[in-house]
Amino acid sequence: MAQEKQMSDSLMVGLLLAFAGGMLDAYSFVNRGAVFATAETGNIVQLCVHLSMARWSMAFHYLLPILAFFFGILTAEAIRRHVSGHPNWFHWRQFLVLAECLILILVSFLPQGEPDWAANVLISFTSAVQLETFRKFRGCAGATTMCTGNLRSGTELLYKFLALPDPQSGAKATVYYRLILAFALGAILCGRLSLVFGERTALFACLPLLAIFFLLFKPTKE
């Protein structure tokens, strides 16, 4: 018998989150000064390179989203610990998804140029909250704002599937590859939409998030 689980653990939610994550990473790079706001590895490298060359203003440009990501993780964990145990009309994760949509609406109305730092800070903060809030899909610990860990985990499981063989590893590998594909499709769509809508493209990332908000009203069985 299938065990009932929360919809937040379903693959559908994971794919929608990854799609939104791909859109936002491409959005911050294309429209907000070549910053990867949803994952901080590239920003840390850029920070260190500019520090080594004494380019203080550029270093600060990349430091801000890193700090925002840091505080986003802290915020998500604090909310989870203080709210998750209290019964409410809707799940605490729904509150965070809705808050992310509201922040993205604000981002979409910030003009390109000088306010880019604020847009990147807000995206980094919400991405950290998303990453900390949704961490497992169909039994697989995965990320929806970056691909490196998913690529490693999926390829490791693919090897086990081919070498042993282990059908369960094969099924789990497809989860990670589907998350990567959803992320890539989101980035592609964002690139196309940005040609037309510019900074307003952030609004389109709200669509998969709103779908998640309504999906979380019901449990799922997988």
Protein Blocks (a to p, Z undefined) as FASTA:
>chain_A
ZZdddfklpmklmmmmmmmmmmmmmmmmmmnopaafkbcklmmmmmmmmmmnopaklmmm
mmmmmmmmmmmmmmmmmmmmmmmmpccfbdfklmmmmmmmmmmmmmmmpcghjkmmmmmm
mmmmmmmmmmmmmmcgghiacdfkbfklmmmmmmmmmmmmmmmpcfklmmmmmmmmmmmm
mmmmmmmmmmmmmmmnmmmlmmmmmmmmmmmmmmmmpccdZZ
